[in-house]
């Protein structure tokens, strides 16, 4: 079956689950990263969403020497007391001396201990008379941060393709890295579709939101304007952006209406990897590749709340490499039913003292549905953005039932 332009129409049987969509998106991410050029950045700048090009292997043991974790005396704890205390004290900046049998040396917290020592007797448990040390019986390893116990030379600590975060600075610096090779961030073009938007009769609610989301995921994005619902105009705009950018994000035109051209155009230009995901609101999202330009395209549905929801659930893994969804537990203020089985429903809620109130339910400050969740109406309600997060459920929930809430702060 074909449309007026001779292109095959969408098969409604290809709707997939969110987990399947995320795995496909992560695969697209891996392929896209392989084509990205690399740049060397100092580690002071590397934690802004950059992705490692190469795996990082420890070149030396960390710590390089065994260290004392207490002020005290270092010695070989397999030997019996007494020990002769040699002159001096070892501080963190010092090189430790060598010890003979039954010798000990005074060490400060953080100081490297002699190779012959394997334990530290803390100073409160030590007795020294005439440079002879006695004290509590201790086992080897007591108050010692052992050489190589943190990292052993030759270990792979970071994998190629891994996205760096602020905490990684600690280990990278400890491994001696001042800079790392990372893939350049994706260059993204954002295109709005819709005659009403292009003519200025309807505000473009999606583009500013999507641009902000992408930037929160640490990638650059350029707004490319709007085009009317005309097949050739939309196709030309997508092709032009794809020729110049790594990623294209379009808004609107993803359903199956007469003027919803985007999916047909993506099939003409390249390969549609999926169209429609079993999530409401936001179901008619699509992902495609355009091999001629090595570009990835995401077509996001036009209803603003649905667009935001599906972007955080499906687009976020592509840009961050993270598919987990942090959640907090709350108690539902009212019960909610869902209209159709076989879908995940993202029900916006506000959180107050551990209580999750569905924003949009007739009992809330936004009354757009009763006990049955209405994703279509809610997806168009801009006030629904005042929610604190959403509950993902396939079956709804009862009043005072514990629910898991995905906070928006964890996805943006």
C-alpha positions as CSV (number, residue, x, y, z in Angstrom):
1,X,0.0,0.0,0.0
2,X,1.4,3.4,-1.0
3,X,0.7,7.1,-0.5
4,X,0.2,9.7,-3.1
5,X,3.9,10.0,-3.6
6,X,4.5,6.3,-4.2
7,X,6.0,5.7,-0.8
8,X,4.8,2.8,1.4
9,X,2.5,3.8,4.2
10,X,3.2,3.0,7.8
11,X,2.4,-0.5,9.0
12,X,0.6,-0.2,12.3
13,X,1.9,-3.5,13.5
14,X,5.4,-2.3,14.1
15,X,4.8,-0.6,17.5
16,X,7.5,-1.7,20.0
17,X,8.0,-1.6,23.7
18,X,10.0,1.2,25.5
19,X,12.8,-1.3,26.4
20,X,13.1,-2.3,22.7
21,X,13.2,1.3,21.6
22,X,15.9,2.2,24.2
23,X,18.1,-0.7,23.1
24,X,17.7,0.4,19.4
25,X,18.6,3.9,20.4
26,X,21.7,2.8,22.3
27,X,22.7,0.8,19.2
28,X,22.3,4.0,17.1
29,X,24.4,5.9,19.7
30,X,27.2,3.4,19.4
31,X,27.2,3.6,15.6
32,X,27.1,7.4,15.7
33,X,30.0,7.6,18.1
34,X,32.1,5.5,15.8
35,X,31.9,8.2,13.2
36,X,32.7,11.1,15.6
37,X,36.1,12.6,15.4
38,X,38.2,12.7,18.6
39,X,39.6,15.6,20.5
40,X,41.9,15.8,23.5
41,X,40.5,17.8,26.4
42,X,41.9,18.5,29.9
43,X,40.1,16.6,32.7
44,X,39.0,19.9,34.1
45,X,36.7,20.1,31.0
46,X,36.0,16.4,30.4
47,X,33.0,16.0,32.6
48,X,30.5,17.9,30.5
49,X,28.9,14.9,28.9
50,X,32.0,13.8,26.9
51,X,32.4,10.2,25.8
52,X,35.8,8.4,25.9
53,X,37.2,7.3,22.6
54,X,39.6,4.8,24.1
55,X,39.6,2.4,27.1
56,X,41.8,3.6,29.9
57,X,44.2,1.2,31.5
58,X,46.1,1.8,34.8
59,X,49.8,2.1,34.1
60,X,50.8,1.7,37.7
61,X,49.6,0.5,41.0
62,X,47.4,2.8,43.1
63,X,48.6,3.5,45.7
64,X,52.1,3.1,44.4
65,X,53.3,2.4,48.0
66,X,51.5,1.0,51.0
67,X,50.4,3.9,53.2
68,X,49.6,4.3,56.9
69,X,46.1,5.2,57.8
70,X,47.0,6.2,61.4
71,X,49.8,8.0,63.2
72,X,51.9,5.2,64.8
73,X,54.7,2.8,64.1
74,X,55.2,0.6,61.1
75,X,56.8,-2.9,61.3
76,X,56.5,-6.5,60.3
77,X,53.6,-7.8,62.4
78,X,54.6,-11.5,61.8
79,X,57.6,-10.8,64.1
80,X,57.2,-10.6,67.9
81,X,57.7,-7.6,70.2
82,X,59.9,-5.8,71.0
83,X,61.0,-3.7,68.1
84,X,63.8,-1.3,67.9
85,X,62.6,2.1,66.7
86,X,64.9,3.7,64.2
87,X,65.6,7.4,64.0
88,X,63.2,9.8,62.3
89,X,59.6,9.9,61.3
90,X,58.1,9.3,57.9
91,X,55.6,11.9,56.5
92,X,53.4,11.7,53.4
93,X,55.9,13.5,51.3
94,X,58.9,11.3,52.3
95,X,60.4,8.1,50.8
96,X,60.3,5.4,53.5
97,X,63.5,3.9,54.8
98,X,64.4,0.2,54.7
99,X,63.9,-1.9,57.9
100,X,66.0,-4.7,59.3
101,X,64.4,-7.6,61.2
102,X,62.6,-6.5,64.4
103,X,62.9,-2.8,63.5
104,X,60.0,-0.2,63.4
105,X,59.7,3.3,62.3
106,X,57.4,6.1,63.3
107,X,54.9,7.1,60.6
108,X,52.3,9.8,60.1
109,X,48.9,9.3,58.7
110,X,49.1,9.0,54.9
111,X,52.9,8.3,54.9
112,X,54.3,5.5,52.8
113,X,55.5,2.6,54.9
114,X,58.7,0.6,54.3
115,X,58.5,-2.4,52.0
116,X,59.5,-4.7,54.9
117,X,56.5,-3.4,57.0
118,X,53.0,-4.8,56.8
119,X,51.1,-3.2,59.7
120,X,50.9,0.0,61.8
121,X,50.4,0.1,65.5
122,X,48.5,3.3,66.3
123,X,50.3,5.6,68.7
124,X,47.7,5.3,71.5
125,X,48.5,1.6,71.8
126,X,52.3,2.0,71.7
127,X,54.8,2.1,74.5
128,X,58.4,3.2,73.7
129,X,61.2,3.1,76.3
130,X,64.8,3.5,75.3
131,X,63.8,3.3,71.6
132,X,62.2,-0.1,72.2
133,X,58.6,-0.5,71.1
134,X,56.0,-2.7,72.7
135,X,52.2,-2.6,72.3
136,X,49.0,-4.4,71.4
137,X,49.1,-7.6,69.3
138,X,48.1,-6.7,65.7
139,X,47.7,-8.6,62.5
140,X,49.4,-7.9,59.2
141,X,47.4,-5.3,57.2
142,X,46.3,-3.3,60.3
143,X,45.9,0.4,59.5
144,X,47.6,-0.1,56.1
145,X,46.3,1.0,52.7
146,X,48.0,-1.6,50.7
147,X,49.9,-1.0,47.5
148,X,47.7,-1.8,44.5
149,X,44.7,-2.5,46.7
150,X,42.8,0.4,45.0
151,X,44.0,-0.2,41.4
152,X,46.4,-2.8,40.0
153,X,48.6,-1.9,37.1
154,X,47.1,-3.3,33.9
155,X,43.5,-3.0,35.0
156,X,41.0,-1.4,32.6
157,X,39.1,1.2,34.6
158,X,37.2,3.0,31.9
159,X,35.7,1.5,28.7
160,X,35.7,3.2,25.3
161,X,32.3,4.8,24.8
162,X,31.8,5.5,28.5
163,X,30.3,8.9,29.3
164,X,32.3,10.7,31.9
165,X,30.9,12.3,35.0
166,X,32.2,14.6,37.7
167,X,33.1,11.8,40.1
168,X,35.4,10.3,37.5
169,X,37.8,13.2,38.0
170,X,38.9,11.6,41.3
171,X,40.1,8.3,39.8
172,X,41.4,9.8,36.5
173,X,43.6,12.3,38.4
174,X,44.8,9.5,40.7
175,X,45.8,7.5,37.6
176,X,47.9,10.4,36.5
177,X,45.7,11.7,33.7
178,X,45.8,15.4,32.9
179,X,43.7,15.0,29.7
180,X,41.7,12.4,27.9
181,X,40.6,11.7,24.3
182,X,36.9,12.1,23.8
183,X,34.4,12.0,21.0
184,X,33.2,15.4,19.9
185,X,29.7,16.1,21.1
186,X,26.9,15.6,18.6
187,X,26.0,18.5,16.3
188,X,22.2,18.6,16.2
189,X,19.7,20.5,14.1
190,X,16.1,21.0,15.4
191,X,13.3,21.4,12.9
192,X,9.7,22.3,13.6
193,X,7.0,21.1,11.2
194,X,3.5,22.5,10.9
195,X,1.9,25.1,8.7
196,X,0.3,26.8,11.7
197,X,3.7,27.1,13.4
198,X,5.5,28.3,10.2
199,X,2.8,31.0,9.6
200,X,3.0,32.1,13.2
201,X,-0.6,31.3,14.0
202,X,0.4,28.8,16.7
203,X,3.3,29.1,19.1
204,X,6.1,26.5,18.7
205,X,6.0,25.0,22.2
206,X,8.2,22.0,21.5
207,X,11.4,23.4,20.0
208,X,12.5,25.5,23.0
209,X,11.8,22.6,25.4
210,X,13.7,20.0,23.2
211,X,16.6,22.4,22.7
212,X,16.9,22.9,26.5
213,X,16.6,19.1,27.1
214,X,19.4,18.4,24.6
215,X,21.6,21.0,26.2
216,X,20.9,19.6,29.6
217,X,22.3,16.3,28.2
218,X,25.5,18.3,27.2
219,X,25.2,18.5,23.4
220,X,24.9,21.5,21.1
221,X,21.8,22.1,19.2
222,X,20.8,24.6,16.5
223,X,17.2,25.7,15.8
224,X,16.6,25.4,12.1
225,X,13.2,27.1,12.0
226,X,9.8,25.8,10.9
227,X,8.5,24.4,7.6
228,X,4.8,24.0,6.5
229,X,3.1,20.7,6.2
230,X,4.1,20.3,2.5
231,X,5.8,17.0,1.6
232,X,8.6,18.4,-0.6
233,X,9.3,21.2,1.8
234,X,9.7,18.9,4.8
235,X,11.7,16.4,2.9
236,X,14.1,19.0,1.6
237,X,14.5,20.6,5.0
238,X,15.3,17.2,6.7
239,X,17.8,16.3,3.9
240,X,19.5,19.7,4.1
241,X,20.0,19.5,7.9
242,X,21.1,15.8,7.8
243,X,23.8,16.8,5.3
244,X,25.3,19.3,7.7
245,X,24.5,17.8,11.2
246,X,25.1,14.5,13.0
247,X,21.5,14.4,14.4
248,X,18.2,15.8,13.3
249,X,15.3,16.3,15.6
250,X,11.9,17.1,14.1
251,X,8.7,18.0,15.9
252,X,5.2,17.2,14.8
253,X,3.9,15.3,11.8
254,X,4.6,11.8,13.2
255,X,1.0,10.5,13.3
256,X,-0.9,9.1,10.4
257,X,-3.0,12.1,9.3
258,X,-3.2,13.4,5.8
259,X,-0.6,16.1,6.5
260,X,1.7,14.0,8.7
261,X,4.4,13.6,6.2
262,X,7.5,13.1,8.4
263,X,7.5,9.3,8.6
264,X,6.9,8.9,4.8
265,X,9.8,11.3,4.1
266,X,12.1,9.4,6.5
267,X,11.3,6.2,4.7
268,X,12.1,7.9,1.4
269,X,15.4,9.4,2.7
270,X,16.7,6.4,4.7
271,X,15.7,3.7,7.1
272,X,13.0,4.0,9.8
273,X,14.2,2.0,12.7
274,X,11.0,2.2,14.6
275,X,7.8,4.3,14.6
276,X,5.6,4.2,17.6
277,X,6.5,3.1,21.1
278,X,4.1,1.5,23.7
279,X,4.2,4.6,25.9
280,X,1.4,7.2,26.3
281,X,1.6,10.1,26.0
282,X,4.2,10.3,23.3
283,X,3.5,7.1,21.4
284,X,4.2,8.2,17.7
285,X,7.9,8.8,18.1
286,X,10.2,7.6,15.4
287,X,13.9,7.0,14.9
288,X,15.6,6.7,11.5
289,X,19.0,6.7,9.8
290,X,20.0,8.5,6.6
291,X,23.1,6.5,5.4
292,X,23.9,9.0,2.6
293,X,24.8,11.6,5.3
294,X,25.7,9.3,8.3
295,X,22.9,11.1,10.2
296,X,20.4,10.0,12.8
297,X,16.9,11.5,12.8
298,X,14.4,11.5,15.7
299,X,10.9,12.5,14.9
300,X,9.1,13.7,18.0
301,X,5.3,14.0,18.2
302,X,3.9,17.5,18.4
303,X,1.8,17.5,21.6
304,X,4.1,19.3,24.1
305,X,3.7,17.2,27.2
306,X,3.9,14.0,25.2
307,X,6.9,15.3,23.4
308,X,8.7,16.0,26.7
309,X,7.7,12.7,28.2
310,X,8.9,10.5,25.2
311,X,12.0,12.6,24.7
312,X,13.1,11.9,28.3
313,X,12.3,8.2,28.0
314,X,13.7,7.5,24.5
315,X,15.9,10.3,23.3
316,X,17.8,10.7,26.6
317,X,19.7,7.3,26.3
318,X,21.0,8.3,22.8
319,X,22.5,11.5,24.1
320,X,23.7,10.3,27.6
321,X,24.2,6.6,27.2
322,X,22.1,6.2,30.4
323,X,19.0,4.1,30.3
324,X,18.3,3.8,34.0
325,X,15.4,5.8,35.5
326,X,16.0,6.9,39.1
327,X,12.8,6.8,41.1
328,X,11.4,7.8,44.5
329,X,8.6,6.1,46.3
330,X,5.5,8.0,47.3
331,X,1.8,7.2,48.2
332,X,-0.9,7.9,45.6
333,X,-3.4,10.4,46.7
334,X,-6.1,8.9,44.4
335,X,-6.6,5.8,42.3
336,X,-6.1,6.0,38.5
337,X,-7.3,3.6,35.9
338,X,-5.7,3.4,32.4
339,X,-7.7,3.0,29.2
340,X,-6.0,0.3,27.2
341,X,-3.8,-2.7,28.1
342,X,-0.4,-3.2,26.6
343,X,0.9,0.4,27.1
344,X,3.1,2.1,29.7
345,X,1.3,5.3,30.9
346,X,3.4,8.2,32.1
347,X,1.1,9.9,34.6
348,X,2.3,13.3,35.8
349,X,2.2,13.8,39.5
350,X,3.1,16.5,42.0
351,X,5.0,15.4,45.2
352,X,4.2,16.8,48.6
353,X,5.4,15.2,51.9
354,X,5.6,11.8,50.2
355,X,2.2,12.0,48.6
356,X,1.9,11.8,44.8
357,X,-1.1,13.7,43.4
358,X,-1.9,13.0,39.7
359,X,-1.9,16.5,38.1
360,X,-4.8,16.4,35.7
361,X,-7.1,14.3,37.8
362,X,-10.4,16.1,38.7
363,X,-9.3,16.3,42.4
364,X,-6.1,18.3,41.5
365,X,-5.6,21.9,40.5
366,X,-5.7,20.8,36.8
367,X,-9.0,19.0,36.2
368,X,-8.9,17.4,32.7
369,X,-9.9,13.7,33.4
370,X,-11.7,11.8,36.1
371,X,-10.7,8.4,37.4
372,X,-9.6,7.2,33.9
373,X,-6.3,8.7,32.8
374,X,-6.6,10.5,29.5
375,X,-3.2,10.8,27.8
376,X,-4.5,12.6,24.7
377,X,-6.0,15.5,26.6
378,X,-3.2,15.7,29.2
379,X,-0.5,15.7,26.5
380,X,-1.9,19.0,25.2
381,X,-2.2,20.6,28.6
382,X,0.8,22.9,29.2
383,X,-0.1,23.3,32.8
384,X,0.7,19.6,33.3
385,X,4.4,20.7,33.2
386,X,4.0,21.9,36.8
387,X,4.2,18.3,37.9
388,X,7.3,17.1,39.7
389,X,7.6,13.8,37.8
390,X,5.6,10.9,36.5
391,X,4.5,7.4,37.4
392,X,5.1,4.8,34.8
393,X,2.4,2.1,35.0
394,X,0.7,-0.4,32.8
395,X,-2.3,-1.0,35.1
396,X,-2.9,2.1,37.0
397,X,-2.9,2.3,40.8
398,X,-5.2,2.5,43.8
399,X,-5.7,5.2,46.4
400,X,-2.9,5.1,49.0
401,X,-1.0,2.6,47.0
402,X,2.8,3.0,47.0
403,X,4.0,4.3,43.6
404,X,7.4,4.8,42.0
405,X,7.9,8.4,40.7
406,X,10.5,9.3,38.1
407,X,11.5,12.9,39.1
408,X,12.0,15.3,36.2
409,X,15.2,16.4,37.9
410,X,16.6,12.9,37.2
411,X,15.9,13.1,33.5
412,X,16.9,16.7,32.6
